[in-house]
């Protein structure tokens, strides 16, 4: 679909509005070449001053664009689902998780990697993580994965993909709970977690969402695989 004015094409994963007025929505953008300098400048101007400053501290232009894109998707979602069009103001928890200052009842989470950006908006706590698939690092896997997770990786024909699925699950679960990165990553067990993990068909990235089930999302699964 297309966001009005910005003409950005992105995947919108189904919105659910229950009788209680709950909204679950995820936006994913992976056509980074379509995000022009003009769009970047417009998006940057909509950020609060402190977010603009933080964005411009990134040395690489791609990192600046990815940072702005997350808030472009958030702004679009808030306007489209809630009719909120004013500039977003943020507060932060003690662990650094951003909150909407004027709308504390609306929960959101953002993530980006070199191949895509994802934004989730929910009426409950939600966490997302998106990662590009890198070469498998057995030492890193030993450090962050528990015994059951390592068994799952070692029996896989694609260890890099299997590890990335587990890593994004861990990240999304930590972000849902507002924990930030922890030293005891092995204790965050992903095997029986309810976090949803999906893979880009070209294996350009993997993303996980904690706080929404696959049924709730009603994902356009023709684009992704589990």
N, C-alpha and C positions, 0 to 999 in steps of 0.2 A: 504494500500500500504506500501511499505518499503522504508525507506530512505537509500540510498546507504552508505556503510561502517558501519553506526551505527546499522543497522538492527532493527531499531525501527519501530514497526507497529503502524500506527495512521490513524485516519479518515482524509481524505482530502476532504473538501467541495468545490465543483466545482469551477474551475477557469474560469472567463470570460475575454476574450480579445476582446474589441470592435474595431471598425475601427479607433478610436482615440488612440488606444494603451493602453487603460485602463485595469488594472488588479485588480480583486477582488478575494481574496483567504483567506480561513480560514483553519487552521490546529488544530485538537483537539486530545489530547493524554490522555487516561484514563487507560492504562494498566501499572500502576506505578511499579509493581513488575518486569516488563521486563527491567526497566531502572537500569542496574547493576552498581556496584561501578566503574568498568572500564569505562563504558559510562559516568558516572558522572565526573570522572577525566578528560576524554578527552573533555567533554563539558565545564568544568570549565576552562581548559587551553585556550580555544578559547575566553574567555571573556576579556574585557579590565581590567586592574589592579584594577580600582576602583570598578568594578562590582564583581570581584573575592573577594575583601575584604568585600564588603557588604554581599555577599552570605555566606561567612564563619562566619559572625557575628551571623547568625541564630543558636540557640542552638540545635534545633531538626534537625536530619539528613534529615527527610522528607521535611522540609522547605527548606533546602539547595538544595535538588534534584529538588523540584518544581521550585525554582528560576532558576536553570541551565536549566531545561527542556524548559522553556519559550524561552530562547535564542537559544537553540538547534533547536526548531521549527522555530524561526525567521531566523536563519542562513540557514536552509534547504530551507525555502521559498524564501529567497533572491537569493540563488544559483539556485534553480530550475526555478524560474520565471524571474529572471533578469540576471543570470549569474554572480552574485556578490559572490566572494569566499573569499575575504580578511577578516581579523578580523574586526568586527563591531566597529565603534567609535560612541559614543553618545554625544549629547548636550542636554540641558534641557531648557524648557521654565521657565518663572518666577514662574509658578505654579508647576513646577517639572515634567512636562510631557516629557518623553524622545523622542528625535528626532535622525534621522540618520545624523550625521555631514556631511558626504560626499555625501549624496543622499537626500537632503531636499524635493525632489518631491515625495518620497516614504513615505507613512504614515503607521504606524503600531500601534498595541496595544496588550498587553499581560495581562493575568489574570490566576490565579490558585487557587485551593482549595485543600482540602485533597484528593479529588477523581479524579482530572483531571487538565489539563493545556490547555489553548486555546491561539491561536495567529491569529490575523487578519492582512492582508497586503492589502493596498488599494492605489489608486491614489488620494483619498480625505481623509479628517479627518474621523477616525473610532474609535469606542470604544467597548470594550468587557468586560464582567464580567461573571465569573463562580462561583457558590456557592454550597456547600453541603446543603442539606435540613435539618434544625435543628428543634427542637420543637418550636411551635408557642409561641411567646412572645407578648401578647396583649399590654403591656405597650410600647414596642419598636415600634409596629405597629402604635399606637396612636401618637408617637413622629415623625415618618418619613412619614406617609401616610396622604393624604388629604381625605376629606369627601367621594369623589367618589371612591377612592381606598379602603377605609375601608368598604364601602358598598359591593364592589366586594369580598373582603376577607370574610366578614361575611356571605355572601350567598353561600360560597363555602363549600363543604363537606370535603375539605382538606385545612384547613386554613394555615398550615405550607407551603404547596406547593404554594398556592395563594400568600402568602406574599413573598416567595423567588422569584417568578416570578417578582413581582413588584420591589423588592429590586435590582435584577440584571438589570432590565430595567433602574432604576434610576442611578445606577453605570455606566452602559454603556453610557448613555446619558451625564453624567458629564465628563466621560473620553473622549468621542468624542470631546467635546467642551473644553477640557483641564482645567476644572474648579477645579478638586480635590473635596474632601469632603466639603460640605457646611452645615451651620447651618439651612438653610431654605429648607430642603429636601422636604417639602410639596409642594413647588412651582414647583417642577419638576414633572409635571403631566405625568403619564405613560399610562393613559387610551386611549388617542388618539394619542400616539406617534407611530412613524413608526419603532421603534426598534423591532427586531425579537427576540422572546423568545422561546426556545425549551427545552424539558425535556428528560433526559435519561430514557429509558424504565424501568429500575430498580429503578428509582427515587433516584439514587446516587448523582445526581447534576442537576442543572438548569443553562443554560447559555443564555445570551442576547447579541445581536450585534446591535449597532447603527451605521448607515451609509451605510448599505446594506439591500436591500429588500429580501424577501424570494425568489422572482423570480430571482433576480440577483445572489443569492447564488446557486440556483439550488441544494439545499441540498439533500443529500442521506436520504430522510425523512423516509425510512424504519427503520432507526435506532433511530429516535427521534419522539416525538409528540409535538404538540403545547400546 
